[in-house]
Amino acid sequence: MLRKVLLTIVILYTNISFANSFQQNAVERQRPIIETVIESKVLGEELSLFIHLPLFYGKDFSKNYQYPVLYVLDAPDNLPLYAGVLASLTGYNSAPQPIIVGISTNNRDREFLPSIDKNYGTDGGGANKFLQYIREEVIPYIDVNYRTEPYRIISGHSYGGLFVAHAFSSSPALFQAHFAFSPSLFWDNSKTVDSLISFIKNNPTHKNYLYMNIGNEGDPKHDSPEGKQMLQGIKNVDKALKTLDMPNLKYQLDYLANESHQTTQIIGAINSLRGLYPQWSIPYKASLAGYDSVIEHFTELTKRYGYPIEPKRWQMYDEGVYHLNGNNNPTEALKYFHYNIKRDPEDLTSRRFLVDAYIALNDKSSALSDLEFLLEKTKELEEKQKLIELKNTLLK
């Protein structure tokens, strides 16, 4: 209970300058979706991107933060789904805040299907070109205009799920995680399944995350040959993954017997993210153990996801305040506040906590030194007066 109270204090303290009321905070959370038109040279046509930025993306305190990117097919329909799911997950720090990019098409069948299947007409065969468009035009645009981490996720449903499965084997370095919900693996005699399994067998050290699911499409009572092929495709992938030694490939396959083709993407949006991020937040035991264990947690995250992952400033506030006020360990608390100040000497909030930690240790000299810095940098008159009073108390 004390831990929750301290976390609330820190959040309120650090957010006070930009969220002075529930109403303001609620408005901030209703972030608009940015539509950008791309004139694609690869495809020879205009297409729209729909971009949803993380909470507080434009605030001063997060100006140096970078974010992984979740690319969602069939935009803008599926973008709000992920925005809602991630609002809850990131609110409890169960996943990182990503930039969500919804990718639209002018001809869904043509762009998502790897080949033409004459059993279903003459559309298809444009998946490789659409991948080229994403690789050469969409991703560079996002990386140039937004603060991105070198970690990309792609998600698709049905034909979009087939496209994701195709991308996994045909362009393996483009995305570091793949979500395929009810992928249409029946297409063209399940050639995408064969390609995916062949790639896995020939690349046993490939580092990635693969999530696939299927609903009741393959249930015999539905008498759907496509559904049965989809189910068999999932089973074939499942069998291959279970029999091969793939130390760097994390995967999850869900059989959702009570879900229809239309709802697997809803369940999948939650399950895929939880599978990709099984322990994103700082474990309770690591928090209790102290600074070294917290840093080790982020070292492990870096190893798992393959790019440098450091604690955010607010996370170090939380840990530092807990050890200062909740655990009565100002020596340990100093480590967290010093971590923040080392990365941003102008971080006045961490420096103010630092003063409290030095006072708790009866180190008046260090406390006064940081108080002088705060007095020089603080502009708000009421806060400055409080600092002067604290200084005078220490000088007595």
URBELFEN-V537885 format. One record per residue. RES is the residue in one small letter. SS is DSSP state (h for helix, s for strand, l for the rest). Layout:
BEGIN
RES_SS / RES_SS
END
This chain:
BEGIN
m_l / l_h / r_h / k_h / v_h / l_h / l_h / t_h / i_h / v_h / i_h / l_h / y_h / t_h / n_h / i_l / s_l / f_l / a_l / n_l / s_l / f_h / q_h / q_h / n_h / a_h / v_h / e_h / r_h / q_l / r_l / p_l / i_l / i_s / e_s / t_s / v_s / i_s / e_s / s_s / k_l / v_l / l_l / g_l / e_s / e_s / l_s / s_s / l_s / f_s / i_s / h_s / l_l / p_l / l_l / f_l / y_l / g_l / k_l / d_h / f_h / s_h / k_l / n_l / y_l / q_l / y_s / p_s / v_s / l_s / y_s / v_s / l_s / d_l / a_l / p_l / d_l / n_l / l_h / p_h / l_h / y_h / a_h / g_h / v_h / l_h / a_h / s_h / l_h / t_h / g_h / y_l / n_l / s_l / a_l / p_l / q_l / p_l / i_s / i_s / v_s / g_s / i_s / s_l / t_l / n_l / n_l / r_h / d_h / r_h / e_h / f_h / l_l / p_l / s_l / i_s / d_l / k_h / n_h / y_h / g_l / t_l / d_l / g_s / g_l / g_l / a_h / n_h / k_h / f_h / l_h / q_h / y_h / i_h / r_h / e_h / e_h / v_h / i_h / p_h / y_h / i_h / d_h / v_h / n_h / y_l / r_l / t_s / e_s / p_s / y_s / r_s / i_s / i_s / s_s / g_s / h_s / s_l / y_h / g_h / g_h / l_h / f_h / v_h / a_h / h_h / a_h / f_h / s_h / s_h / s_l / p_l / a_l / l_l / f_l / q_l / a_s / h_s / f_s / a_s / f_s / s_l / p_l / s_l / l_l / f_l / w_h / d_h / n_h / s_h / k_h / t_h / v_h / d_h / s_h / l_h / i_h / s_h / f_h / i_h / k_h / n_h / n_l / p_l / t_l / h_l / k_l / n_s / y_s / l_s / y_s / m_s / n_s / i_s / g_l / n_h / e_h / g_h / d_l / p_h / k_h / h_h / d_l / s_l / p_h / e_h / g_h / k_h / q_h / m_h / l_h / q_h / g_h / i_h / k_h / n_h / v_h / d_h / k_h / a_h / l_h / k_h / t_h / l_l / d_l / m_l / p_l / n_l / l_s / k_s / y_s / q_s / l_s / d_s / y_s / l_l / a_l / n_l / e_l / s_l / h_l / q_l / t_l / t_h / q_h / i_h / i_h / g_h / a_h / i_h / n_h / s_h / l_h / r_h / g_h / l_h / y_l / p_l / q_l / w_l / s_l / i_l / p_l / y_h / k_h / a_h / s_h / l_h / a_h / g_l / y_h / d_h / s_h / v_h / i_h / e_h / h_h / f_h / t_h / e_h / l_h / t_h / k_h / r_h / y_h / g_l / y_l / p_l / i_l / e_l / p_l / k_l / r_h / w_h / q_h / m_h / y_h / d_h / e_h / g_h / v_h / y_h / h_h / l_h / n_h / g_h / n_l / n_l / n_l / p_h / t_h / e_h / a_h / l_h / k_h / y_h / f_h / h_h / y_h / n_h / i_h / k_h / r_h / d_l / p_l / e_l / d_l / l_h / t_h / s_h / r_h / r_h / f_h / l_h / v_h / d_h / a_h / y_h / i_h / a_h / l_l / n_l / d_l / k_h / s_h / s_h / a_h / l_h / s_h / d_h / l_h / e_h / f_h / l_h / l_h / e_h / k_h / t_l / k_l / e_l / l_h / e_h / e_h / k_h / q_h / k_h / l_h / i_h / e_h / l_h / k_h / n_h / t_h / l_h / l_h / k_l
END
